[in-house]
Amino acid sequence: MNTTPSSAQHVTSTTSDPSRADHDQKQVDATHRIPAPGERALVLHGGGSAGNAWEIGVLAGLADAGLDVTAADLTIGTSAGATVAAQLTTATAADLLAAILSAAPPRQTGPAGSGGPIGPVANHMEVTQRIIAAAENTADMRRRMGAAALDLDAASDGSGAARWRATVAARLPGAHWPERTVLITAVDARTGQPVVFDRHSGVDLVDAVAASTSNGFGVPPAVIGGDRYIDGGYRRNENADLAAGFARVLVLSPFSGRTRHPLESGMQLAAQVEELRAGGSRVETVFPDDAALTAFGSNVMDPSTRPPAARAGYDQGKALAEQLAAFWR
Protein backbone atom coordinates (compact mmCIF):
# COMPACT_ATOMS: atom_id res chain seq x y z
CA MET A 1 0.00 0.00 0.00
CA ASN A 2 1.43 3.28 -1.12
CA THR A 3 0.54 5.65 1.69
CA THR A 4 2.07 8.65 -0.03
CA PRO A 5 -0.31 9.67 -2.82
CA SER A 6 2.42 11.41 -4.80
CA SER A 7 4.68 8.34 -4.87
CA ALA A 8 4.10 6.08 -7.83
CA GLN A 9 4.32 2.34 -7.67
CA HIS A 10 5.68 0.64 -10.76
CA VAL A 11 8.19 -2.12 -11.15
CA THR A 12 10.92 -4.22 -12.89
CA SER A 13 13.34 -6.97 -12.43
CA THR A 14 16.42 -7.49 -10.34
CA THR A 15 19.44 -9.23 -11.34
CA SER A 16 22.56 -9.68 -9.45
CA ASP A 17 25.77 -10.11 -11.36
CA PRO A 18 26.93 -13.63 -12.15
CA SER A 19 28.51 -15.41 -9.23
CA ARG A 20 32.07 -14.52 -8.52
CA ALA A 21 34.41 -17.44 -8.99
CA ASP A 22 36.28 -16.69 -5.82
CA HIS A 23 35.83 -19.49 -3.28
CA ASP A 24 35.37 -17.22 -0.28
CA GLN A 25 32.64 -15.26 -2.03
CA LYS A 26 30.71 -18.47 -2.69
CA GLN A 27 30.87 -19.30 1.00
CA VAL A 28 29.57 -15.89 2.00
CA ASP A 29 26.88 -15.14 -0.59
CA ALA A 30 23.52 -16.54 0.47
CA THR A 31 21.69 -15.80 -2.77
CA HIS A 32 21.59 -19.46 -3.75
CA ARG A 33 20.12 -20.28 -0.34
CA ILE A 34 17.15 -17.93 -0.47
CA PRO A 35 14.34 -20.05 0.94
CA ALA A 36 11.78 -21.80 -1.19
CA PRO A 37 8.63 -19.79 -1.74
CA GLY A 38 6.80 -19.24 1.52
CA GLU A 39 3.92 -17.24 2.89
CA ARG A 40 5.07 -13.88 4.22
CA ALA A 41 8.13 -11.69 3.68
CA LEU A 42 8.96 -8.39 5.41
CA VAL A 43 11.32 -5.99 3.59
CA LEU A 44 13.04 -3.19 5.55
CA HIS A 45 14.87 -0.54 3.56
CA GLY A 46 17.42 2.06 4.60
CA GLY A 47 16.75 5.66 5.52
CA GLY A 48 19.33 6.78 8.06
CA SER A 49 18.53 7.49 11.69
CA ALA A 50 15.06 8.81 10.88
CA GLY A 51 14.15 5.92 8.59
CA ASN A 52 15.31 3.34 11.11
CA ALA A 53 13.17 4.92 13.84
CA TRP A 54 10.17 5.32 11.54
CA GLU A 55 10.26 1.62 10.60
CA ILE A 56 10.39 0.64 14.26
CA GLY A 57 7.47 2.96 14.97
CA VAL A 58 5.38 1.53 12.12
CA LEU A 59 6.02 -2.05 13.29
CA ALA A 60 5.17 -1.14 16.89
CA GLY A 61 1.99 0.66 15.84
CA LEU A 62 0.88 -2.32 13.76
CA ALA A 63 1.55 -4.68 16.67
CA ASP A 64 -0.32 -2.49 19.16
CA ALA A 65 -3.30 -2.55 16.81
CA GLY A 66 -3.18 -6.35 16.71
CA LEU A 67 -1.05 -7.03 13.64
CA ASP A 68 2.46 -8.36 14.34
CA VAL A 69 4.34 -8.66 11.04
CA THR A 70 7.76 -9.20 12.60
CA ALA A 71 7.36 -13.00 12.70
CA ALA A 72 7.49 -13.15 8.90
CA ASP A 73 8.85 -16.27 7.24
CA LEU A 74 11.53 -14.11 5.62
CA THR A 75 12.95 -10.74 6.68
CA ILE A 76 15.17 -8.75 4.32
CA GLY A 77 17.21 -5.89 5.75
CA THR A 78 19.15 -3.25 3.83
CA SER A 79 21.28 -0.47 5.31
CA ALA A 80 19.36 1.09 8.23
CA GLY A 81 16.72 -1.59 7.67
CA ALA A 82 19.39 -4.22 8.31
CA THR A 83 19.80 -2.78 11.80
CA VAL A 84 16.06 -3.05 12.42
CA ALA A 85 15.99 -6.63 11.09
CA ALA A 86 18.82 -7.60 13.43
CA GLN A 87 17.35 -5.81 16.44
CA LEU A 88 14.06 -7.64 15.94
CA THR A 89 15.79 -10.99 16.37
CA THR A 90 15.66 -10.59 20.16
CA ALA A 91 13.50 -7.54 20.90
CA THR A 92 9.92 -6.58 20.12
CA ALA A 93 9.10 -3.49 18.11
CA ALA A 94 7.46 -2.10 21.26
CA ASP A 95 10.71 -2.51 23.19
CA LEU A 96 12.71 -0.84 20.44
CA LEU A 97 10.23 2.03 20.27
CA ALA A 98 10.37 2.53 24.03
CA ALA A 99 14.17 2.64 23.87
CA ILE A 100 14.05 5.37 21.21
CA LEU A 101 11.56 7.48 23.14
CA SER A 102 13.34 7.11 26.47
CA ALA A 103 16.86 7.75 25.19
CA ALA A 104 18.65 10.88 26.28
CA PRO A 105 18.82 13.54 23.56
CA PRO A 106 21.86 12.75 21.41
CA ARG A 107 24.91 14.90 21.71
CA GLN A 108 26.13 16.04 18.30
CA THR A 109 29.83 15.25 18.25
CA GLY A 110 30.38 16.11 14.61
CA PRO A 111 28.58 17.65 11.69
CA ALA A 112 24.91 16.72 11.56
CA GLY A 113 24.36 13.56 9.62
CA SER A 114 27.93 12.25 9.85
CA GLY A 115 26.44 8.82 10.43
CA GLY A 116 29.79 7.23 11.12
CA PRO A 117 33.17 7.43 12.77
CA ILE A 118 35.23 8.82 9.92
CA GLY A 119 32.95 11.82 9.43
CA PRO A 120 30.93 12.76 6.40
CA VAL A 121 32.15 13.55 2.93
CA ALA A 122 30.96 17.13 2.62
CA ASN A 123 29.78 16.63 -0.97
CA HIS A 124 28.62 13.05 -0.53
CA MET A 125 25.50 13.44 -2.69
CA GLU A 126 27.43 15.22 -5.42
CA VAL A 127 30.17 12.58 -5.46
CA THR A 128 27.80 9.63 -5.60
CA GLN A 129 25.60 11.32 -8.21
CA ARG A 130 28.66 11.79 -10.44
CA ILE A 131 29.48 8.10 -10.06
CA ILE A 132 25.91 7.10 -10.95
CA ALA A 133 25.91 9.41 -13.99
CA ALA A 134 29.28 8.17 -15.27
CA ALA A 135 28.53 4.46 -14.86
CA GLU A 136 27.89 2.41 -17.99
CA ASN A 137 25.49 0.09 -16.19
CA THR A 138 24.55 -1.07 -12.70
CA ALA A 139 27.53 -3.42 -12.34
CA ASP A 140 29.87 -0.60 -13.35
CA MET A 141 28.16 1.74 -10.86
CA ARG A 142 28.78 -0.72 -8.02
CA ARG A 143 32.45 -1.14 -8.98
CA ARG A 144 32.96 2.61 -9.19
CA MET A 145 31.14 3.19 -5.89
CA GLY A 146 33.30 0.58 -4.17
CA ALA A 147 36.52 1.95 -5.65
CA ALA A 148 35.68 5.49 -4.55
CA ALA A 149 34.87 4.30 -1.03
CA LEU A 150 38.14 2.35 -0.82
CA ASP A 151 40.13 5.33 -2.08
CA LEU A 152 38.56 7.55 0.54
CA ASP A 153 39.28 5.04 3.28
CA ALA A 154 42.89 4.68 2.12
CA ALA A 155 43.37 8.38 2.81
CA SER A 156 42.22 7.92 6.43
CA ASP A 157 44.05 6.27 9.31
CA GLY A 158 42.28 2.97 8.59
CA SER A 159 40.63 2.66 12.00
CA GLY A 160 37.19 3.81 10.90
CA ALA A 161 35.88 0.36 10.01
CA ALA A 162 36.72 -1.03 13.45
CA ARG A 163 35.06 1.92 15.15
CA TRP A 164 31.95 1.54 13.00
CA ARG A 165 31.73 -2.17 13.80
CA ALA A 166 31.86 -1.31 17.51
CA THR A 167 29.06 1.24 16.99
CA VAL A 168 26.92 -1.38 15.24
CA ALA A 169 27.68 -4.00 17.91
CA ALA A 170 26.43 -1.62 20.61
CA ARG A 171 23.08 -1.34 18.81
CA LEU A 172 22.52 -5.08 18.39
CA PRO A 173 21.60 -7.85 20.84
CA GLY A 174 24.60 -9.98 19.86
CA ALA A 175 26.52 -11.52 17.00
CA HIS A 176 24.37 -14.62 16.55
CA TRP A 177 21.78 -15.04 13.84
CA PRO A 178 18.25 -16.20 14.65
CA GLU A 179 16.93 -19.56 13.49
CA ARG A 180 14.32 -17.88 11.31
CA THR A 181 15.44 -16.60 7.91
CA VAL A 182 16.94 -13.13 7.86
CA LEU A 183 18.82 -11.84 4.81
CA ILE A 184 21.21 -8.87 5.02
CA THR A 185 22.42 -7.27 1.79
CA ALA A 186 25.79 -5.73 0.92
CA VAL A 187 28.15 -5.17 -2.01
CA ASP A 188 31.77 -6.28 -2.30
CA ALA A 189 33.68 -2.98 -2.47
CA ARG A 190 36.56 -4.43 -4.49
CA THR A 191 34.56 -6.23 -7.17
CA GLY A 192 31.15 -4.54 -7.08
CA GLN A 193 29.57 -7.96 -6.68
CA PRO A 194 26.25 -7.99 -4.74
CA VAL A 195 26.30 -10.18 -1.65
CA VAL A 196 23.53 -11.51 0.58
CA PHE A 197 24.41 -12.68 4.10
CA ASP A 198 22.44 -15.17 6.17
CA ARG A 199 23.14 -17.37 9.17
CA HIS A 200 24.96 -19.91 7.00
CA SER A 201 27.37 -17.41 5.44
CA GLY A 202 30.12 -17.80 8.03
CA VAL A 203 29.75 -14.11 8.92
CA ASP A 204 28.38 -13.01 12.27
CA LEU A 205 25.32 -10.79 12.46
CA VAL A 206 27.24 -7.71 13.61
CA ASP A 207 29.62 -7.93 10.65
CA ALA A 208 26.73 -8.41 8.22
CA VAL A 209 24.91 -5.33 9.53
CA ALA A 210 28.13 -3.29 9.60
CA ALA A 211 28.64 -4.18 5.93
CA SER A 212 25.08 -3.30 4.92
CA THR A 213 25.25 0.08 6.69
CA SER A 214 28.70 1.10 5.41
CA ASN A 215 27.82 3.66 2.78
CA GLY A 216 31.50 4.23 2.02
CA PHE A 217 31.40 8.01 2.28
CA GLY A 218 30.36 8.74 5.86
CA VAL A 219 31.10 5.21 7.06
CA PRO A 220 34.11 3.32 5.66
CA PRO A 221 33.82 -0.04 3.89
CA ALA A 222 33.34 -2.84 6.40
CA VAL A 223 36.13 -5.37 6.85
CA ILE A 224 35.19 -9.06 6.95
CA GLY A 225 38.15 -11.39 6.71
CA GLY A 226 40.15 -10.12 3.77
CA ASP A 227 37.19 -8.52 2.04
CA ARG A 228 35.62 -5.06 2.15
CA TYR A 229 31.92 -4.32 1.84
CA ILE A 230 29.65 -1.33 1.28
CA ASP A 231 25.95 -0.56 1.66
CA GLY A 232 23.42 -3.15 0.48
CA GLY A 233 21.37 -0.37 -1.13
CA TYR A 234 23.90 -0.39 -3.98
CA ARG A 235 22.76 -3.93 -4.81
CA ARG A 236 19.25 -2.70 -5.46
CA ASN A 237 17.38 -0.03 -3.54
CA GLU A 238 14.98 -2.00 -1.33
CA ASN A 239 16.13 -5.50 -2.40
CA ALA A 240 12.52 -6.66 -2.31
CA ASP A 241 13.28 -8.92 -5.28
CA LEU A 242 14.88 -11.36 -2.84
CA ALA A 243 11.34 -12.20 -1.68
CA ALA A 244 10.42 -13.65 -5.09
CA GLY A 245 7.92 -16.49 -4.77
CA PHE A 246 6.56 -15.45 -1.38
CA ALA A 247 2.80 -15.13 -1.29
CA ARG A 248 2.70 -11.80 0.57
CA VAL A 249 5.47 -9.22 0.62
CA LEU A 250 5.27 -6.14 2.85
CA VAL A 251 7.82 -3.41 2.09
CA LEU A 252 8.65 -0.50 4.40
CA SER A 253 10.49 2.16 2.41
CA PRO A 254 11.50 5.35 4.25
CA PHE A 255 12.48 6.95 0.92
CA SER A 256 9.06 6.19 -0.58
CA GLY A 257 10.48 4.01 -3.33
CA ARG A 258 12.50 6.86 -4.83
CA THR A 259 15.81 6.22 -6.58
CA ARG A 260 18.64 8.35 -7.93
CA HIS A 261 19.50 5.69 -10.50
CA PRO A 262 18.27 5.66 -14.12
CA LEU A 263 14.93 3.89 -14.31
CA GLU A 264 16.23 1.57 -17.00
CA SER A 265 18.63 0.14 -14.41
CA GLY A 266 15.70 -1.44 -12.56
CA MET A 267 17.11 -0.34 -9.19
CA GLN A 268 13.83 1.30 -8.14
CA LEU A 269 11.22 -0.32 -5.91
CA ALA A 270 8.54 -0.01 -8.58
CA ALA A 271 10.49 -2.39 -10.82
CA GLN A 272 10.90 -4.89 -7.99
CA VAL A 273 7.20 -4.77 -7.12
CA GLU A 274 6.31 -5.39 -10.76
CA GLU A 275 8.58 -8.43 -10.86
CA LEU A 276 7.19 -9.81 -7.64
CA ARG A 277 3.60 -9.40 -8.79
CA ALA A 278 4.43 -10.96 -12.15
CA GLY A 279 5.67 -13.97 -10.18
CA GLY A 280 2.40 -14.26 -8.29
CA SER A 281 3.25 -12.37 -5.09
CA ARG A 282 0.86 -9.92 -3.48
CA VAL A 283 2.83 -6.81 -2.51
CA GLU A 284 2.01 -3.89 -0.25
CA THR A 285 4.31 -0.93 0.30
CA VAL A 286 4.26 1.52 3.19
CA PHE A 287 5.81 4.96 2.65
CA PRO A 288 6.13 7.78 5.20
CA ASP A 289 3.03 9.95 5.41
CA ASP A 290 3.14 13.74 5.66
CA ALA A 291 3.63 13.71 9.43
CA ALA A 292 6.55 11.32 9.12
CA LEU A 293 8.17 13.33 6.35
CA THR A 294 7.92 16.43 8.52
CA ALA A 295 9.56 14.50 11.37
CA PHE A 296 12.39 13.40 9.05
CA GLY A 297 13.30 17.02 8.38
CA SER A 298 16.05 17.82 5.91
CA ASN A 299 18.66 15.40 7.28
CA VAL A 300 17.60 11.79 7.89
CA MET A 301 21.02 11.06 9.37
CA ASP A 302 20.49 13.47 12.26
CA PRO A 303 19.87 11.33 15.38
CA SER A 304 17.62 14.05 16.86
CA THR A 305 15.00 13.03 14.28
CA ARG A 306 14.57 9.61 15.85
CA PRO A 307 11.90 10.30 18.52
CA PRO A 308 9.59 12.31 16.24
CA ALA A 309 10.08 9.87 13.35
CA ALA A 310 9.31 6.92 15.63
CA ARG A 311 6.15 8.58 16.97
CA ALA A 312 4.97 9.41 13.46
CA GLY A 313 5.66 5.83 12.37
CA TYR A 314 3.74 4.48 15.34
CA ASP A 315 0.68 6.58 14.54
CA GLN A 316 0.90 5.54 10.90
CA GLY A 317 1.21 1.86 11.80
CA LYS A 318 -1.87 1.97 14.03
CA ALA A 319 -3.84 3.69 11.29
CA LEU A 320 -2.82 1.12 8.68
CA ALA A 321 -3.27 -2.02 10.78
CA GLU A 322 -6.84 -2.82 9.79
CA GLN A 323 -6.15 -2.27 6.11
CA LEU A 324 -2.98 -4.39 6.18
CA ALA A 325 -4.48 -7.17 8.29
CA ALA A 326 -6.62 -8.48 5.42
CA PHE A 327 -3.53 -8.60 3.21
CA TRP A 328 -1.13 -10.13 5.74
CA ARG A 329 -3.45 -12.76 7.17
C-alpha positions in Angstrom: 0.0 0.0 0.0 1.4 3.3 -1.1 0.5 5.7 1.7 2.1 8.7 0.0 -0.3 9.7 -2.8 2.4 11.4 -4.8 4.7 8.3 -4.9 4.1 6.1 -7.8 4.3 2.3 -7.7 5.7 0.6 -10.8 8.2 -2.1 -11.2 10.9 -4.2 -12.9 13.3 -7.0 -12.4 16.4 -7.5 -10.3 19.4 -9.2 -11.3 22.6 -9.7 -9.5 25.8 -10.1 -11.4 26.9 -13.6 -12.1 28.5 -15.4 -9.2 32.1 -14.5 -8.5 34.4 -17.4 -9.0 36.3 -16.7 -5.8 35.8 -19.5 -3.3 35.4 -17.2 -0.3 32.6 -15.3 -2.0 30.7 -18.5 -2.7 30.9 -19.3 1.0 29.6 -15.9 2.0 26.9 -15.1 -0.6 23.5 -16.5 0.5 21.7 -15.8 -2.8 21.6 -19.5 -3.8 20.1 -20.3 -0.3 17.1 -17.9 -0.5 14.3 -20.1 0.9 11.8 -21.8 -1.2 8.6 -19.8 -1.7 6.8 -19.2 1.5 3.9 -17.2 2.9 5.1 -13.9 4.2 8.1 -11.7 3.7 9.0 -8.4 5.4 11.3 -6.0 3.6 13.0 -3.2 5.6 14.9 -0.5 3.6 17.4 2.1 4.6 16.7 5.7 5.5 19.3 6.8 8.1 18.5 7.5 11.7 15.1 8.8 10.9 14.1 5.9 8.6 15.3 3.3 11.1 13.2 4.9 13.8 10.2 5.3 11.5 10.3 1.6 10.6 10.4 0.6 14.3 7.5 3.0 15.0 5.4 1.5 12.1 6.0 -2.0 13.3 5.2 -1.1 16.9 2.0 0.7 15.8 0.9 -2.3 13.8 1.5 -4.7 16.7 -0.3 -2.5 19.2 -3.3 -2.6 16.8 -3.2 -6.4 16.7 -1.0 -7.0 13.6 2.5 -8.4 14.3 4.3 -8.7 11.0 7.8 -9.2 12.6 7.4 -13.0 12.7 7.5 -13.1 8.9 8.9 -16.3 7.2 11.5 -14.1 5.6 13.0 -10.7 6.7 15.2 -8.8 4.3 17.2 -5.9 5.7 19.1 -3.3 3.8 21.3 -0.5 5.3 19.4 1.1 8.2 16.7 -1.6 7.7 19.4 -4.2 8.3 19.8 -2.8 11.8 16.1 -3.0 12.4 16.0 -6.6 11.1 18.8 -7.6 13.4 17.3 -5.8 16.4 14.1 -7.6 15.9 15.8 -11.0 16.4 15.7 -10.6 20.2 13.5 -7.5 20.9 9.9 -6.6 20.1 9.1 -3.5 18.1 7.5 -2.1 21.3 10.7 -2.5 23.2 12.7 -0.8 20.4 10.2 2.0 20.3 10.4 2.5 24.0 14.2 2.6 23.9 14.1 5.4 21.2 11.6 7.5 23.1 13.3 7.1 26.5 16.9 7.8 25.2 18.7 10.9 26.3 18.8 13.5 23.6 21.9 12.8 21.4 24.9 14.9 21.7 26.1 16.0 18.3 29.8 15.2 18.2 30.4 16.1 14.6 28.6 17.7 11.7 24.9 16.7 11.6 24.4 13.6 9.6 27.9 12.3 9.9 26.4 8.8 10.4 29.8 7.2 11.1 33.2 7.4 12.8 35.2 8.8 9.9 33.0 11.8 9.4 30.9 12.8 6.4 32.1 13.6 2.9 31.0 17.1 2.6 29.8 16.6 -1.0 28.6 13.1 -0.5 25.5 13.4 -2.7 27.4 15.2 -5.4 30.2 12.6 -5.5 27.8 9.6 -5.6 25.6 11.3 -8.2 28.7 11.8 -10.4 29.5 8.1 -10.1 25.9 7.1 -10.9 25.9 9.4 -14.0 29.3 8.2 -15.3 28.5 4.5 -14.9 27.9 2.4 -18.0 25.5 0.1 -16.2 24.6 -1.1 -12.7 27.5 -3.4 -12.3 29.9 -0.6 -13.3 28.2 1.7 -10.9 28.8 -0.7 -8.0 32.4 -1.1 -9.0 33.0 2.6 -9.2 31.1 3.2 -5.9 33.3 0.6 -4.2 36.5 1.9 -5.7 35.7 5.5 -4.6 34.9 4.3 -1.0 38.1 2.3 -0.8 40.1 5.3 -2.1 38.6 7.6 0.5 39.3 5.0 3.3 42.9 4.7 2.1 43.4 8.4 2.8 42.2 7.9 6.4 44.1 6.3 9.3 42.3 3.0 8.6 40.6 2.7 12.0 37.2 3.8 10.9 35.9 0.4 10.0 36.7 -1.0 13.4 35.1 1.9 15.1 31.9 1.5 13.0 31.7 -2.2 13.8 31.9 -1.3 17.5 29.1 1.2 17.0 26.9 -1.4 15.2 27.7 -4.0 17.9 26.4 -1.6 20.6 23.1 -1.3 18.8 22.5 -5.1 18.4 21.6 -7.9 20.8 24.6 -10.0 19.9 26.5 -11.5 17.0 24.4 -14.6 16.6 21.8 -15.0 13.8 18.2 -16.2 14.7 16.9 -19.6 13.5 14.3 -17.9 11.3 15.4 -16.6 7.9 16.9 -13.1 7.9 18.8 -11.8 4.8 21.2 -8.9 5.0 22.4 -7.3 1.8 25.8 -5.7 0.9 28.1 -5.2 -2.0 31.8 -6.3 -2.3 33.7 -3.0 -2.5 36.6 -4.4 -4.5 34.6 -6.2 -7.2 31.1 -4.5 -7.1 29.6 -8.0 -6.7 26.3 -8.0 -4.7 26.3 -10.2 -1.7 23.5 -11.5 0.6 24.4 -12.7 4.1 22.4 -15.2 6.2 23.1 -17.4 9.2 25.0 -19.9 7.0 27.4 -17.4 5.4 30.1 -17.8 8.0 29.8 -14.1 8.9 28.4 -13.0 12.3 25.3 -10.8 12.5 27.2 -7.7 13.6 29.6 -7.9 10.6 26.7 -8.4 8.2 24.9 -5.3 9.5 28.1 -3.3 9.6 28.6 -4.2 5.9 25.1 -3.3 4.9 25.3 0.1 6.7 28.7 1.1 5.4 27.8 3.7 2.8 31.5 4.2 2.0 31.4 8.0 2.3 30.4 8.7 5.9 31.1 5.2 7.1 34.1 3.3 5.7 33.8 0.0 3.9 33.3 -2.8 6.4 36.1 -5.4 6.8 35.2 -9.1 7.0 38.1 -11.4 6.7 40.2 -10.1 3.8 37.2 -8.5 2.0 35.6 -5.1 2.2 31.9 -4.3 1.8 29.6 -1.3 1.3 25.9 -0.6 1.7 23.4 -3.1 0.5 21.4 -0.4 -1.1 23.9 -0.4 -4.0 22.8 -3.9 -4.8 19.2 -2.7 -5.5 17.4 0.0 -3.5 15.0 -2.0 -1.3 16.1 -5.5 -2.4 12.5 -6.7 -2.3 13.3 -8.9 -5.3 14.9 -11.4 -2.8 11.3 -12.2 -1.7 10.4 -13.7 -5.1 7.9 -16.5 -4.8 6.6 -15.4 -1.4 2.8 -15.1 -1.3 2.7 -11.8 0.6 5.5 -9.2 0.6 5.3 -6.1 2.9 7.8 -3.4 2.1 8.6 -0.5 4.4 10.5 2.2 2.4 11.5 5.4 4.2 12.5 6.9 0.9 9.1 6.2 -0.6 10.5 4.0 -3.3 12.5 6.9 -4.8 15.8 6.2 -6.6 18.6 8.3 -7.9 19.5 5.7 -10.5 18.3 5.7 -14.1 14.9 3.9 -14.3 16.2 1.6 -17.0 18.6 0.1 -14.4 15.7 -1.4 -12.6 17.1 -0.3 -9.2 13.8 1.3 -8.1 11.2 -0.3 -5.9 8.5 0.0 -8.6 10.5 -2.4 -10.8 10.9 -4.9 -8.0 7.2 -4.8 -7.1 6.3 -5.4 -10.8 8.6 -8.4 -10.9 7.2 -9.8 -7.6 3.6 -9.4 -8.8 4.4 -11.0 -12.2 5.7 -14.0 -10.2 2.4 -14.3 -8.3 3.3 -12.4 -5.1 0.9 -9.9 -3.5 2.8 -6.8 -2.5 2.0 -3.9 -0.3 4.3 -0.9 0.3 4.3 1.5 3.2 5.8 5.0 2.6 6.1 7.8 5.2 3.0 10.0 5.4 3.1 13.7 5.7 3.6 13.7 9.4 6.6 11.3 9.1 8.2 13.3 6.3 7.9 16.4 8.5 9.6 14.5 11.4 12.4 13.4 9.1 13.3 17.0 8.4 16.1 17.8 5.9 18.7 15.4 7.3 17.6 11.8 7.9 21.0 11.1 9.4 20.5 13.5 12.3 19.9 11.3 15.4 17.6 14.1 16.9 15.0 13.0 14.3 14.6 9.6 15.9 11.9 10.3 18.5 9.6 12.3 16.2 10.1 9.9 13.4 9.3 6.9 15.6 6.2 8.6 17.0 5.0 9.4 13.5 5.7 5.8 12.4 3.7 4.5 15.3 0.7 6.6 14.5 0.9 5.5 10.9 1.2 1.9 11.8 -1.9 2.0 14.0 -3.8 3.7 11.3 -2.8 1.1 8.7 -3.3 -2.0 10.8 -6.8 -2.8 9.8 -6.1 -2.3 6.1 -3.0 -4.4 6.2 -4.5 -7.2 8.3 -6.6 -8.5 5.4 -3.5 -8.6 3.2 -1.1 -10.1 5.7 -3.5 -12.8 7.2 
